[in-house]
Amino acid sequence: MTVKRFVPVTAVGVGILIALALPAVPQQRKPLDEEYREIAGKLIGAAMVDTAGWKKLEYLCDRIGNRVSGSATLERAIQWGAEQMKADGLENVSTPPVDVPHWVRGKESATLESPITRSLTMLGLGGSIATPPGGITAEVIPVSSFDDLEKKGRAAVQGKIVLYNEANMGYGRTVIYRRDGALRAARLGAVAAIVRSVDTATTLQTVHTGNMRYADDAPKIPTAAVTVEDAMLVQRLYDSGDKVRIHLEMAAQTLPDSRAGNVVGEIRGREKPNEVVVIGGHIDSWDVGQGAQDDGSGMVAALAAAHIIHELGLRPRRTLRVVFWVNEENGGAGGKAYRKSLADIKSHVAAIEMDGGAEKPVGFGMTLKNGKDDRSMALVQEVGKLLEGIGAGRMTEGGGGSDIEPLMADGVPGLGLRTVGTHYSDWHHTTSDTLDKVDPQDFRECIATMAVMSYILADMPDTLGN
């Protein structure tokens, strides 16, 4: 007969059997605000005493100045930007070429000729054609909206200068008159279009320039912006029953495209160098002011954030790449060229842009291609807790920037730094966009906010959008 041998089961053996039988329990993830508390504190502390970033912004504004696409000052800024990235320890610095539009403002003026005579404060809109030699003198017809324009119709508009005089209803709503005003007026026979400056409700004779567009199905007519005060004056004169006439002269011209370039540098990732978090702002500006808030502050803050990370000896898991995008203001060629240069869009795990000025930061807005994502929002909110000490911890849905839109359209999570925005719309695109409008303390807080978010997104175990 066969003797069966009894083998006792030990406690250890029972434990092994039970462990094999039970489903695996996922390891608990440490919240990001706990895991990165010490590093975030170092980044914020370094940013709060940083002076190198301010010195860069000061040089850019005072020594180089405004940087419209196609200008010699933009070329200087690109060269300077690459030099600064190298000096700040960034790797793989390059200036990949980008062809950009070359619009030149030229001499311009607007004069109210009747029922009174006085000059008007104006700026031609970017991309506008010139007036004929000697200018245009025509009767003005004010309208409050595109609907009002259409109701007045061709009989009322033909041969006149249309003045768009809608009160400010927020930049996003009002900017359509700057962009499409000439196009819509030309379709009804107008000889020129003037836009009430896209501004806040109160102003101090400040006039905003900005981009506009034409279309193949309408004549091209010259277009400009005037101050809120001048637009209201013209409206009052018109409402009094008098015929109002304006003389407009513009020598604007669009030259052949010019060769410029983005500016790129990076801190290579220590474990996953082929995964990238890109951070930046745009290097170009309009041809008035110094481009301090829009967007010298954004591009320099991004570089200053990377410089602080480098100086603290931190190297994230993934590559942190700084980009100064070119031609944001009148074409977006830099952002499009950057996207086109990427062989694999999946290499980019996040994109961060600062293009809303350097007033006091309040947090970030985030956009994901597939819409709401509770997991990703929870992750950035954990990062936000680390920024609450400087009042920049609010994380909301919806954000990004025009330079990173091509990346976002192909699925890259996009974040845009948000500020209190108290005066940005007063300053940007104007002669008042100068260094004195940037508060050094607010600027340092923006640097800190950018440094903490970009470093953690480049270093944390998970990525957004998964």
C-alpha positions in Angstrom: 0.0 0.0 0.0 1.1 3.6 -0.6 1.7 5.7 2.5 0.6 9.3 2.1 2.8 11.7 3.9 1.2 14.6 5.8 2.9 17.9 5.3 2.0 20.6 7.9 1.1 24.0 6.5 3.0 26.7 8.3 1.6 30.2 9.0 4.0 31.6 6.4 2.7 29.1 3.9 -0.9 30.1 4.6 0.1 33.8 4.1 1.6 33.0 0.8 -1.5 31.1 -0.4 -3.8 33.9 0.7 -1.7 36.5 -1.0 -1.7 34.5 -4.2 -5.5 34.1 -4.0 -6.3 37.7 -3.4 -6.4 40.4 -6.1 -3.4 42.8 -6.0 -4.0 46.0 -4.0 -2.7 49.1 -5.9 -0.1 50.9 -4.0 -1.4 54.2 -2.5 0.0 57.2 -4.3 1.4 60.0 -2.1 -0.4 63.3 -2.9 1.7 65.7 -4.9 1.4 68.4 -2.3 3.1 66.1 0.1 5.7 64.6 -2.2 6.9 68.0 -3.5 6.4 70.2 -0.5 10.1 70.7 0.1 11.1 71.2 -3.5 8.2 73.6 -4.0 9.3 75.6 -1.0 12.8 75.9 -2.4 11.5 77.0 -5.8 9.2 79.6 -4.4 11.9 80.9 -2.0 14.4 81.2 -4.7 11.9 83.0 -7.0 11.0 85.5 -4.3 14.5 86.8 -4.1 15.4 86.4 -7.7 16.9 89.5 -9.5 18.3 87.9 -12.6 14.8 87.6 -14.2 14.0 91.2 -13.7 17.3 92.3 -15.1 16.6 90.3 -18.3 13.1 91.8 -18.6 14.6 95.3 -18.1 17.2 94.8 -20.8 14.6 93.3 -23.2 12.3 96.3 -22.7 14.7 99.2 -22.4 17.5 98.1 -24.7 15.8 96.2 -27.4 12.2 97.5 -27.2 9.2 96.5 -29.2 9.6 93.4 -31.5 7.1 93.3 -34.3 7.5 90.4 -36.8 9.9 91.3 -39.6 11.7 94.0 -37.6 15.4 94.4 -36.8 14.6 94.5 -33.1 12.9 91.1 -33.3 16.1 89.7 -34.9 18.1 91.2 -32.0 15.7 89.8 -29.4 16.0 86.3 -30.9 19.8 86.4 -30.8 19.7 87.8 -27.3 17.2 85.2 -26.1 19.5 82.3 -27.3 22.4 83.9 -25.5 20.5 84.1 -22.3 19.4 80.5 -22.4 23.0 79.4 -22.8 24.1 81.6 -20.0 21.4 80.2 -17.8 22.6 76.7 -18.3 20.0 75.4 -20.7 21.0 72.6 -23.1 20.4 72.1 -26.8 19.8 75.8 -27.4 18.7 76.6 -31.0 16.8 79.1 -33.1 14.9 77.0 -35.6 13.9 79.2 -38.6 10.3 80.5 -39.0 9.0 82.6 -41.9 6.9 85.4 -40.5 4.7 88.2 -42.0 6.3 91.6 -42.4 3.8 94.4 -42.0 5.1 98.0 -41.6 3.0 100.7 -40.1 4.4 103.8 -41.9 3.2 107.4 -41.3 -0.5 107.7 -40.3 -3.0 110.2 -38.9 -6.7 110.8 -38.5 -8.3 114.3 -38.4 -11.8 115.3 -37.6 -12.7 117.9 -40.3 -16.3 118.7 -39.6 -18.3 119.9 -37.7 -15.2 120.7 -35.7 -11.5 120.4 -36.6 -9.1 118.4 -34.3 -6.7 115.5 -34.6 -7.7 112.1 -33.4 -5.5 109.7 -31.5 -5.2 106.6 -33.7 -3.2 103.5 -34.5 -3.5 101.5 -37.7 -4.5 97.9 -37.2 -1.9 95.3 -38.0 -2.2 94.0 -41.6 -4.2 97.0 -42.8 -3.6 98.4 -46.3 -2.7 102.0 -46.9 -5.0 104.7 -47.9 -4.6 106.1 -51.4 -2.0 108.9 -51.7 -3.4 112.0 -50.0 -5.7 110.0 -47.8 -9.4 109.5 -47.6 -11.9 112.1 -46.5 -15.4 110.8 -46.0 -18.5 111.1 -43.9 -18.6 108.9 -40.8 -21.4 106.5 -39.9 -21.2 105.1 -36.3 -22.6 101.7 -35.6 -23.0 99.9 -32.3 -22.7 96.3 -33.6 -22.5 94.1 -36.7 -26.3 93.8 -36.4 -26.6 97.6 -36.4 -24.4 97.7 -39.5 -26.5 95.2 -41.4 -29.7 97.0 -40.5 -28.4 100.3 -41.8 -27.5 98.5 -45.0 -25.6 99.4 -48.2 -27.6 102.6 -48.9 -26.4 104.1 -45.6 -22.8 102.7 -45.6 -21.7 103.1 -49.2 -18.8 105.6 -49.6 -18.6 106.3 -45.8 -16.1 105.5 -43.0 -17.7 103.1 -40.6 -17.0 103.7 -36.9 -17.6 100.7 -34.6 -18.5 102.2 -31.3 -19.6 99.2 -29.1 -18.9 99.7 -25.4 -16.4 97.3 -24.0 -18.1 94.0 -23.2 -15.0 92.0 -22.4 -12.0 91.4 -24.7 -13.3 88.2 -26.2 -16.6 89.7 -27.3 -15.3 93.1 -28.4 -12.2 92.1 -30.3 -14.3 90.8 -33.2 -14.8 94.4 -34.3 -11.1 94.9 -34.6 -10.6 91.6 -36.4 -13.6 91.6 -38.8 -14.7 95.3 -38.8 -13.1 96.3 -42.1 -14.2 93.1 -43.8 -17.9 93.5 -42.8 -17.9 97.3 -43.6 -16.3 96.7 -47.0 -19.0 94.3 -48.1 -21.5 97.1 -47.8 -19.3 99.6 -49.7 -17.5 101.5 -46.9 -14.2 103.2 -47.9 -12.6 102.7 -44.5 -13.3 101.3 -41.0 -12.4 102.8 -37.6 -12.8 100.8 -34.4 -13.3 102.1 -30.9 -10.2 100.9 -29.0 -10.7 97.4 -27.5 -10.2 98.7 -24.0 -11.7 98.8 -20.6 -14.6 101.1 -19.9 -12.3 103.9 -18.7 -9.2 105.0 -20.5 -6.7 107.9 -20.7 -6.6 108.5 -24.4 -5.0 105.1 -24.9 -5.4 103.4 -28.3 -4.9 99.7 -29.0 -3.6 98.2 -32.1 -3.9 94.5 -33.0 -4.4 92.2 -35.9 -7.2 92.3 -38.4 -8.1 90.2 -41.5 -9.4 90.5 -45.0 -11.2 88.0 -47.2 -11.3 87.2 -50.9 -15.0 88.0 -51.2 -14.7 91.7 -50.1 -12.6 94.7 -51.1 -9.6 95.6 -48.9 -10.2 98.9 -47.1 -7.9 100.7 -44.6 -8.7 100.3 -40.9 -7.5 101.8 -37.7 -8.4 102.1 -34.0 -9.1 105.4 -32.1 -9.4 106.1 -28.4 -12.6 105.5 -26.5 -12.8 109.3 -25.9 -12.5 110.1 -29.6 -15.1 107.5 -30.5 -17.5 108.9 -28.0 -16.9 112.4 -29.3 -17.7 111.4 -32.9 -20.8 109.6 -31.7 -22.0 112.7 -29.8 -21.4 114.9 -32.9 -23.3 112.5 -35.1 -26.2 112.2 -32.6 -26.5 116.0 -32.7 -27.6 115.8 -36.3 -24.4 117.2 -37.9 -22.6 115.4 -40.6 -19.3 114.2 -39.3 -16.3 114.0 -41.7 -12.9 112.4 -41.0 -9.7 112.6 -43.0 -7.6 109.4 -42.7 -4.0 108.9 -44.0 -2.1 105.6 -43.7 1.1 104.5 -45.4 1.0 100.9 -44.1 2.4 98.2 -46.3 2.9 94.4 -46.2 6.3 93.3 -47.4 7.4 89.8 -48.4 7.7 87.4 -45.5 10.8 87.7 -43.3 13.0 84.9 -41.8 12.9 84.8 -38.0 12.9 82.0 -35.5 11.7 80.4 -32.3 14.2 80.2 -29.5 14.4 76.8 -27.8 16.4 75.5 -24.8 15.9 72.7 -22.3 16.8 70.9 -19.1 17.1 67.3 -20.3 15.1 64.8 -18.3 17.1 62.4 -16.0 14.9 59.3 -16.7 12.6 60.0 -19.6 14.3 62.7 -21.7 12.1 61.9 -24.7 9.0 63.0 -22.8 8.6 66.8 -22.7 6.9 69.5 -20.8 7.1 72.7 -22.8 6.9 76.1 -21.1 7.1 79.6 -22.6 5.7 82.8 -24.0 6.0 84.8 -27.2 9.1 86.8 -28.1 7.4 89.2 -30.6 5.2 92.2 -29.8 3.4 94.9 -31.6 5.4 97.9 -32.8 4.3 100.3 -30.1 5.4 100.4 -26.4 8.0 97.9 -25.2 6.0 94.7 -25.2 6.6 94.4 -21.5 3.4 92.8 -20.3 2.6 91.3 -23.8 4.7 89.2 -23.7 8.1 90.0 -22.5 7.1 89.2 -19.0 5.8 85.8 -20.1 8.8 84.6 -22.0 11.3 85.9 -19.4 9.3 84.4 -16.5 9.5 81.0 -18.2 13.2 81.3 -18.6 13.7 82.6 -15.1 11.7 79.6 -13.8 13.9 77.1 -15.7 17.0 79.0 -14.5 16.0 78.7 -10.9 15.4 74.9 -11.4 18.8 74.6 -12.9 20.5 76.7 -10.2 18.9 74.5 -7.4 20.5 71.5 -9.1 17.1 70.0 -9.9 16.7 67.8 -13.0 13.2 66.4 -13.5 12.3 63.0 -14.8 11.2 64.4 -18.1 12.7 67.1 -20.3 11.6 70.7 -19.4 11.8 72.7 -22.6 11.6 76.5 -22.7 10.4 78.1 -26.0 10.1 81.7 -27.0 7.5 81.5 -29.8 7.7 84.0 -32.6 4.9 85.8 -34.5 2.1 85.2 -32.0 0.6 88.7 -32.6 0.0 88.6 -36.3 0.0 85.1 -37.6 0.9 82.5 -35.1 3.7 81.1 -37.3 6.0 80.2 -34.4 3.5 78.0 -32.6 2.5 76.3 -35.9 6.1 75.7 -36.9 6.9 74.2 -33.5 4.1 71.7 -33.7 5.1 70.8 -37.3 8.7 70.1 -36.1 7.6 67.3 -33.8 7.8 63.9 -35.2 5.7 62.4 -32.4 3.1 64.6 -30.6 2.9 62.0 -27.9 6.4 63.1 -26.8 4.7 66.2 -25.2 3.0 65.4 -22.0 2.0 69.1 -21.1 2.4 72.6 -22.5 2.3 75.8 -20.4 2.1 79.3 -21.7 2.2 82.7 -19.9 0.6 85.3 -22.2 -1.7 87.3 -20.0 0.7 89.7 -18.4 2.6 89.6 -15.1 0.0 91.0 -12.7 -0.4 89.0 -9.5 -0.9 85.3 -10.4 -3.9 83.4 -9.1 -3.3 80.0 -10.7 -3.8 78.1 -13.9 -6.5 77.3 -16.3 -6.2 73.8 -18.0 -7.6 72.4 -21.2 -7.7 68.8 -22.2 -8.7 67.7 -25.6 -11.3 65.2 -24.3 -12.9 67.7 -22.1 -13.4 67.4 -18.3 -10.9 65.0 -16.7 -11.4 64.7 -12.9 -8.2 62.8 -12.4 -6.0 65.4 -14.2 -7.8 68.3 -12.5 -7.2 66.6 -9.1 -3.5 66.3 -9.9 -3.1 70.0 -10.8 -5.2 71.0 -7.8 -2.7 69.1 -5.6 0.1 71.2 -7.2 -2.1 74.2 -6.5 -2.0 73.6 -2.8 1.7 74.2 -2.9 1.0 77.7 -4.4 -1.6 78.8 -2.0 1.0 80.6 0.1 1.5 83.2 -2.7 -2.2 83.2 -3.6 -1.7 81.3 -6.9 -3.4 78.0 -6.1 -6.7 78.3 -8.0 -6.9 75.6 -10.7 -9.8 75.9 -13.2 -11.0 74.4 -16.4 -10.2 76.2 -19.7 -6.9 77.7 -20.4 -3.8 77.6 -22.5 -2.5 80.1 -25.0 -2.5 80.8 -28.7 1.1 79.5 -29.2 0.3 76.1 -27.7 -3.1 75.8 -29.4 -1.6 73.6 -32.2 -0.3 71.3 -29.6 -3.5 71.3 -27.6 -5.5 70.6 -30.8 -3.6 67.3 -31.1 -4.2 66.2 -27.6 -1.4 67.8 -25.5 -2.8 69.1 -22.1 -2.5 72.9 -22.1 -2.2 75.2 -19.2 -2.3 79.0 -19.1 -1.1 81.1 -16.1 -3.9 83.3 -14.9 -3.5 86.6 -13.1 -5.9 89.1 -11.5 -6.0 90.8 -14.9 -6.9 94.2 -13.4 -5.1 96.3 -16.0 -3.7 94.0 -18.7 -6.4 95.0 -21.2 -5.5 98.7 -20.5 -1.9 98.2 -21.4 -1.4 95.5 -24.0 -1.1 96.5 -27.7 -0.5 100.1 -26.7 2.3 102.6 -26.3 1.7 102.2 -22.5 3.0 98.5 -22.5 6.2 99.5 -20.9 8.4 98.1 -18.1 7.0 100.4 -15.4 3.7 98.6 -15.7 5.2 95.4 -14.4 5.4 95.2 -10.6 8.6 93.3 -9.6 6.9 91.4 -6.8 4.1 90.3 -9.0 6.6 89.2 -11.6 8.6 87.1 -9.0 5.3 85.4 -8.0 4.7 84.6 -11.6 8.2 83.1 -11.9 7.5 81.0 -8.8 4.1 79.8 -10.1 5.6 78.8 -13.4 8.6 77.1 -11.7 6.5 74.9 -9.4 3.9 73.8 -11.9 6.4 73.1 -14.7 8.9 71.2 -12.5 6.2 69.0 -10.9 4.5 68.2 -14.2 8.0 67.2 -15.6 8.9 65.2 -12.6 5.8 63.5 -11.2 5.3 59.8 -11.7 2.1 60.1 -13.7 1.2 62.4 -16.5 -1.9 64.5 -17.2 -4.6 63.1 -19.5 -4.0 59.4 -18.9 
